[in-house]
């Protein structure tokens, strides 16, 4: 079909199924080709607006013919519906990890062992060791059917819906250069580029969320979002470097396999080389160690592999590591600098953390000037004082650690660090809790209030744009906000007086605050900063109680009926809500006219609102069973309570079965479960 035909949607409301299927296939092919040109080959044949028009037409046709949506549809890249949990699945072949060393001596020994078995004619393939999140990608008949995290090496989490959102990952193998095999399991690394990582962290800090520690955590955290739409917003890439299994193609060597991966449209690590001697390996390692700061992604060493694939079987593996490969790691990046001051930072929960403020120094391409010293015991153990020279390290982590003090004989040192007796922010006497120090002045301490405001306004919270650390600080210092509810009384006239604000930004912030009164219940519950209530628990509470009053009044037992809430958590939540000052503050906020929406429920299914718990093994995979329940409007939760409607017991059921019997919850075997889904034998 021509581009014009693909863009012409005048007859779309009269299409029959067959014709729709034909057009949808053509649209998928065209969209896939242009996405590959753009993301992988870095060129563009059509305008963005044309791409968008094709995309929207496919989306509309998929809405009209939902059963014609295929797993390689580019529309899946924007992110599917959120999941309750990831399904655990087995890898096609185990994903081993690599034995690793930093010593050239070990590389020589590795080479000797390899030569003893294979003889002297050995070729190695050398690759950068990417510091990201390892992933298995399974393609059947050329279509991506599964993406699985490494997990424990035998089984991992099914993150297919999330992986599909990574623009450079082929949903279908490119067959223009080489036919797709019947089965391909490839291994790669999901990465976040350093530039993207720093931008993301900056955004998170501005929004008051906790930044990621390093690009690896950020990549793996992004990949493991239950809501694929969140993953879709994260700038991820995936580089593929290994064929784990293939059916319908053969490769003599690893470099041929890599060539095929390239032909099929995968992005691969750069600077892959072949080598025949240890000296060549050492030179490659040295060159990469020198250049690694020029890359826009983290590598923590190089990987040495025997190039010949048949040698993999000959050399075999220990229970953890293949004997045909070795990771040759770089030294962590270290620098020496001086501590100018040890400052104290008071967080939202009152925790007081000593922070080393250092003379700025470049460590692996990133300027470092502060490092947490964690707590007073840590400072004492490392014997660190103001004015000391220290060695700091950044082992892939952007947030550096103070490794040790560097001795300077003859130099007079400053006094030992002492945690003050009173809070640096409010003057209240500090409390010790093990090695940690807390300011107990929850309601008057300006530092805690600032932290609380930033958390409330953060992206996963009420998502108030423009209300970050700096603004929160000003609002508290000027006495404009004494508790959260005061936010809603702010006027543009007040804000315009603050440094950094103009009329437009002042109005915008007030508007954003007012708009936030209409929000999701889960965001509000998260934003309150209740102990134990992170994003997940907040979502569960909102889905379970559906109303803020119901949460505020819930008994400990009722709280424990919520998925993921145990007795310790419920007690801490209850203690917070029972505190009269907390309660007063919450009421003040609610009195500002908040409209809190419970999460949408799938309506109209035969099992609408029913709660299921699975125990034991079924003949269908858990994930399928769960999807079937959800498609019928039900929900799957992990623990049995009085509110459970059905327990589905497979083979070897666990303690949940006993609990169900005790509570009188109906128990179904697999047959009865399937019958119920069919709308047959019910209660
Ligand atoms: S080969 C059986 N090559 O490093 C070994 N691994 O423990 C197959 N990694 O998480 C892995 N870059 O995912 C190989 N070029 C590369 C790699 C690489 C990064 C990861 C791997 C694993 C860790 C090694």
Boltz pocket constraint, residues with backbone or C-beta under 6 A from the ligand:
constraints:
  - pocket:
      binder: B
      contacts: [[A, 95], [A, 96], [A, 97], [A, 98], [A, 99], [A, 127], [A, 128], [A, 129], [A, 130], [A, 131], [A, 132], [A, 133], [A, 134], [A, 135], [A, 150], [A, 188], [A, 189], [A, 241], [A, 242], [A, 269], [A, 303], [A, 322], [A, 325], [A, 327]]
      max_distance: 6.0
